[in-house]
Amino acid sequence: MKKVRMGIIGAGLRSGIAKHWHDPNGESVVVGVADISEERLEKFKENINPDVFATTDYRELLKLEDIDAVAITSPDHLHEEHAIAALEAGKHVYCEKPLAITVEGCDRIIETAERTGKHLMVGFNMRYMNMYQTMKGIIDSGVLGDLKAVWVRHFVGYGGYFYYHDWHGNSKNTTSLLLQKGSHDIDVIHWLTGQYTKKVTAFGSLDYYGGDKPNSLTCPECDLKDTCPDYSPHTLIECAFREEIDVEDNNMVLMELEGGIKASYLQCHFTPDYQRNYVFIGTKGRMENSELDGKIYVKTRKSNSWQENSDVVYEMKKTTGGHGGADPKICRDFINLVLYNKQPLTSPSAGRMSVAVGCAATESIRAGGKVIDISQESTVTNI
Ligand SMILES: NC(=O)c1ccc[n+]([C@@H]2O[C@H](COP(=O)([O-])OP(=O)(O)OC[C@H]3O[C@@H](n4cnc5c(N)ncnc54)[C@H](O)[C@@H]3O)[C@@H](O)[C@H]2O)c1
């Protein structure tokens, strides 16, 4: 195979990454797309490839023998069905995060990939961002000593717009936003420490979004649109204060990882600013990032080595491409996996473990903070 012929399931916002795969003179080309919405299919044709095979039934896409690989960018609760069907049809699969909305769902996908011998890659694009790759390099250099404590705060400014105006706000589609949004952060905690979580306890609640508005209400037709702080006129227009919303909008998770590492994770969807703040503390030093300043600060303590003489500030270089330059890189890595069997920075096992922690933390929240052990059973073990 010299060129990977790709199909996309789910032509919504995330399907924009297909532009990184549609390169008729390069090593991949997008030849098919499936979505239940005709409108979304038309938009996809306009944006990516007007000659693409388009269908409202993803099974028709999977029947095409000349498609080698499928990217799954449908809503989370459909990843399991779509990924398994694609693998069974003999396609390699790139699946957006979260891999599935249950641990059992992840295990079924991984088992199908192993049985069919097809590649499965999870869309953890944070692993491809300059900032988190640099933080990984700093930790691996040993300058922080043995990691013992991690503190992550995710301020999801615009969280209302992206998560409460459509399917994301209902637990039947996501389990909770700890999987949806948090699966990235939980994965980065696992990846940077090199350890998986053993147990969690968590507290959280729905304090700002949700309410008693009818499920059918949309922003453009709402009487309160002139005064509502969450009025949203385009694309994501379902009322953010509708009855069916049942996923927590602020969460605090405490995690115990292998190797005696403790981690805490805060996610809040009604903050004014958008940023992730990560702190890693080891026996020799402390590292903290600022996404807003594009900087990583490393402070060292007395260690009887040259490193105690200086603290270091890393400045991120400018990147181009979505998500801090990560999207073109992760798309290229999927092609390298399919064509050259080059292992990407992510693994199905890591996808499964972040879902396991997100699900356990959600269970803990909904059981009043109960400590939950993380199911470690998986057929794949690489982090
Ligand atoms: N890695 C990242 O940075 C990142 C960023 C955004 C979204 N995502 C992930 O991408 C996925 C899609 O998110 P989105 O924001 O594009 O959502 P979206 O709602 O904009 O798009 C989902 C699309 O799937 C379609 N769809 C629904 N049911 C379908 C079915 N049965 N068959 C085919 N298509 C169907 C919808 O019509 C819609 O067009 C989610 O899992 C999300 O977590 C990842």
The ligand as an ORCA input file, in Angstrom:
! r2SCAN-3c Opt
* xyz 0 1
  N      -8.833     15.217     20.198
  C      -9.426     16.391     20.182
  O      -8.803     17.417     20.376
  C     -10.903     16.488     19.923
  C     -11.484     17.733     19.714
  C     -12.856     17.791     19.472
  C     -13.601     16.629     19.454
  N     -12.995     15.433     19.684
  C     -13.802     14.189     19.652
  O     -14.370     14.029     18.361
  C     -15.662     13.443     18.481
  C     -16.667     14.302     17.725
  O     -16.769     15.554     18.350
  P     -17.362     16.816     17.579
  O     -17.080     17.993     18.409
  O     -16.892     16.805     16.161
  O     -18.927     16.508     17.613
  P     -20.015     16.962     16.561
  O     -21.326     16.802     17.196
  O     -19.648     18.289     15.981
  O     -19.851     15.891     15.387
  C     -20.304     14.569     15.488
  C     -20.905     14.180     14.148
  O     -21.284     12.810     14.193
  C     -22.512     12.684     13.500
  N     -23.213     11.460     13.855
  C     -24.089     11.246     14.882
  N     -24.544      9.984     14.842
  C     -23.957      9.392     13.786
  C     -24.041      8.082     13.232
  N     -24.801      7.139     13.774
  N     -23.309      7.811     12.119
  C     -22.509      8.762     11.555
  N     -22.399     10.021     12.051
  C     -23.099     10.323     13.154
  C     -23.265     13.957     13.842
  O     -24.316     14.212     12.910
  C     -22.172     14.992     13.807
  O     -22.026     15.592     12.533
  C     -15.955     13.316     19.976
  O     -15.739     11.989     20.380
  C     -14.963     14.236     20.625
  O     -14.530     13.791     21.889
  C     -11.674     15.343     19.895
*
